């Protein structure tokens, strides 16, 4: 599994928050993943896990638009 072999230069949850800020606080999950993928070596499963953690911490809100498509909204900065 990629990401467990080496340390990331920036934690994944910070990269997600930065990208959301860059996009005005809201983005589709696949667009967000593709943007992160160009900067960070991350699998889609790791990305979804990080989103779930951020949502449980109250930092983002993830809503399902349709099957396999989610909207991610930044609620507040950590």
N, C-alpha and C positions, 0 to 999 in steps of 0.2 A: 504494500500500500504506500503510495507516494505521500510525502509529508511526515511520515514517522521515521524516515531514514536520516533526515537532517533537520536542524533547527531552521525555522523561518526567520528572515531578517525583521519581519513585522508580524505580529500575531494576526491570525485570520480575522478575528472579530474586529480589530482596528481597521484592517483593510476594507472590510464590508462597510463599516461606518463611514470611512473616508470616501468610498465610492458613492454611497448614498448621498452624502453631503455634496459631492461633485455633481450629482444628478438632480439636485434640488429637493432631496428628501424622499423620493419615491422612485421605484423602478420595478420592472418585471424580474422575476427570479432568474430566468435564462439570460436576460441582458446583463444582469448584475454578475452572474457566474462567468459569462464570456469576458467581461471587462476584467474581473479578478484573475481569470485564467492567464491573461496576457502578462500579469505582474507577479502572480504567486502560483507555485505548483500545488494545485489542490484538486481533489476529485469532487464530483458532484455530491457524493455521499457526505464527504467532510464539510462541504459548503452547506448542505441542508442541516447537518448537525450543529454547525456554528450558528445558523439562523435560528434554530430551535432554542439554543442557549440564550441568544440575544433577546428572543421573544419572552422567555421565562424571566429574564432580568428586567423586562419592561422597557428595553431600549428600542425595539422595533415591533411593528405589528405586521403579521403576515396574513393576508386574506387570500382565499382560493377563488380565482376568477372562473376557472373551469378545470377539468381534469388535466393534470400536469402543467398548470400555469398558475402562478401565485404572484400577487403584488406585495412588495415589501415597502413599508413606510417607516421612516425614521421618526421616533417619538421624542427622544431626547439623547443628548450626548452623555457618555459615561463620566 
